[in-house]
Each structure stands twice: as structure tokens, then as C-alpha cells.
Amino acid sequence: MTVMKKIPRLSAAIGTAALLFLFFAFPAGAVEFWKPEPPKLYPGFENDYVKISLHPWFTSGAGYWRTSQVIAATPLTPSSPNTATVGSTLEFDNEASPMWIFSAEGKIAGGISAEIEYASSYIDSGTGLDHDWVDSSANIYFPSGAQWSSPDHRDFSLSKSDLAGSAKMVSGAVYYRVFNHSIATTGAPAIGGFDILAGYGAYDDRFMMTNGVQLLSEDLGLGLGLPPPGPFAGLNSQYHFHWEGCQVGLRETVTLSKKWALTGRLAWWPGVKYRGEGFWNLRSDLRQGLPSFVHEADGQVLDYSIGLSWLPYKYVTVDAGWRAVDYESRSGLARFFAADGSASVIRLDSASSVRRGFYTGVTMRY
């Protein structure tokens, strides 16, 4: 059975917790609806006409995609039913490299502000795993005489590679201040605000796969031409993940004292478009130069964070927190382009990219 490292799916739990925090952390009587000019109690927190931030995000990343197709009894012979599923799963793991996040936000008018964000990272120590597998609820009989009993995504080929590449993230959002609130927990009013947001964003991972090593090779009489276990030469393949779409969400900032503030943010991309492109240099049967295959699907993204800010100086805060961005596709199409100019289509089961980790940094506030 294929052992594929499953990316944790905590989106629903985290999202629920964030919503509870945002809506129930403060008593109802503490809300003061939006005023164009809020009281100027804590310079540096509530008077953020312009905010410019630089945050190193100590993130670890992971990603995968899986394709499959149902085949008839030949060349495999299932006992019942008369079909089996074969497919491929590519895992991209250990992308432990910090992303540098630059953001700038400025007030436009009244309770409206706009923000742009850009982040980038270089990857030089990842690991790729390439699985080819069989799945069926029946017994499978192979031409070699081997029999597999109800294989559950069982690998017949597995290889690993070294990963290098880059990651980029860019987004823009407009915030609208729904209300201010104040809570007298420190002997003086603490000013904070609740915002809703709408915007657009994109994320891109680009991987280069080299130094291939075959870990498992079971031809099973199928004439697949699999390399024997051990290193194999010439691997120089690429895969690109690309996610793009609109986002909506909410943000809440609470000034805890004259020196401390807490911010929570939750953004959902409900109709993201996913496109993946593969360049497989060792597959002579596939097109070279241009993408050897293309993946396309719809999906969703959840971007959530919580952070604490300390104000050592009127116009500067030191920030620290935790952030996660989970990209997940639904099923879609995988198009393969052959060297002879023909094309074929199979099912893209799913694809995913994840970035999670702690961040630190500074923000200039004017």
C-alpha cells in the first residue's frame, strides 16, 4: 500500500476557532460602531494611516498531486469487478526555507484601507517522492504470475529526488472597518477594530527535480521499463504549482495596552483556480520543451494567522505570530502531450500546497 504523507487538514477547526475568537472574545456592550475619527489614545496603534511591514516567515512547506485512471482487465486481471485503478502521486516535502513577506497598507477614506503583500523564498533542501500504484477492491493477477489481494494504492514503482526551486506569494486586499470596540481591562480604554476584507491573490511553487534514486521497482511482467533500484542518471525535471483567485475574510485588532496589540486574520478563497505544469525530461514518449502535461482544477484556500505586536517606539512595532496558508483542489483534468503531437486526458484526483510557520518582523506605522 502506498504510504503517502497526508498533509494535515486543520482548516475547519482553525477557522472555527478564529471565528469564535473574533465574535465572542469581547462583551457585546464593548462595541462602539464606526466613527470617522476615533479617539487618539495610543499613537502608533489606532492611527495607522500607513503601515509598512517586513516579516521573515519561518515556514515549512509541502505539496502533492495525484492522478488516476480506470483500466480494463487487460493487462491486469481483477477477479471482481473487472477493472482496477492505476495512478501516480508526486509528493514535494521538507520545503523548510523562510519566506520574506513585505506588506504595505494605507487608509483611503473613512474606514476603508488597502493593502498589498508580496512574499518570496528559495528552496534548496527539499525531497520529492514519485509513486506509481494500483488500487482495487478485487484480487489482481499480473502477467508475471504475481497476485495482489485488494491493493490499496500499492506502489509498484517508487523513486525519490532532490528538490530545489522557489516560491512566491502576492495578494491585494481592501479592508472596511465595521466597528471599533473598547474594553477597560487595563484601567484605560483599549482601542481595537473589526474589519471585513475582499481581494485577490496568487501563489506559485516551482520545483526542479534532480539526483534521482529508484527505491522500488516491480515490473510485474507489464513491460514498463522501470529502472532497477539505485541511482539513475539524467534527471532534470520540473513541476510548477500555481493557485489564483479572489478572497474574502475578516480581521480583528485589539489594543491590549499602551504597548501591546493582538491581531487575528482569516481569509477564504472560495473559487481558486489551480494549474500545474510538468516538464518530464526522461520520458521520451512525452513532449519536451513545452509542458509534458498540464493539471487544471478548481479549489479553495484558507489563510489564517494570529500575531502579537509590541510598541517600543511611537512609530515602530515588533511583531511575532503564527500563520498558515492551505491550498486544496477538487478533482480536475490532467492532459498529457505525447512526442508525436497527440494528447490524452485522465483524472486529476487532487492537488495541495501548504505553508505554515511562525513569523517575526517589524512594522513602521505613520
Secondary structure, DSSP 4 states (H G I P E B T S, - for coil): -----PPP--HHHHHHHHHHHHHHSS-GGGEEE--SS----STTTS--SEEEEEEEEEEEEEEEEEEEEEE-TTTSEESSSS-EEEEEEEEEE----PEEEEEEEEEEETTEEEEEEEEEEEEEEEEEEEEEEEE-SSEEE-TTS-EEES-SSEEEEEEEEEEEEEEEEEEEEEEEEEEEEEE-SSSS-EEEEEEEEEEEEEEEEEEEEEEEEEEEE--TTS---PPPSEE-S--EEEEEEEEEEEEEEEEEEEE-SSSEEEEEEEEEEEEEEEEEEEE-TT-TTB--SS-SEEEEEEEEEEEEEEEEEEEEETTEEEEEEEEEEEEEE-SEEEEEEBTTS-EEEEEEEEEEEEEEEEEEEEEEE-
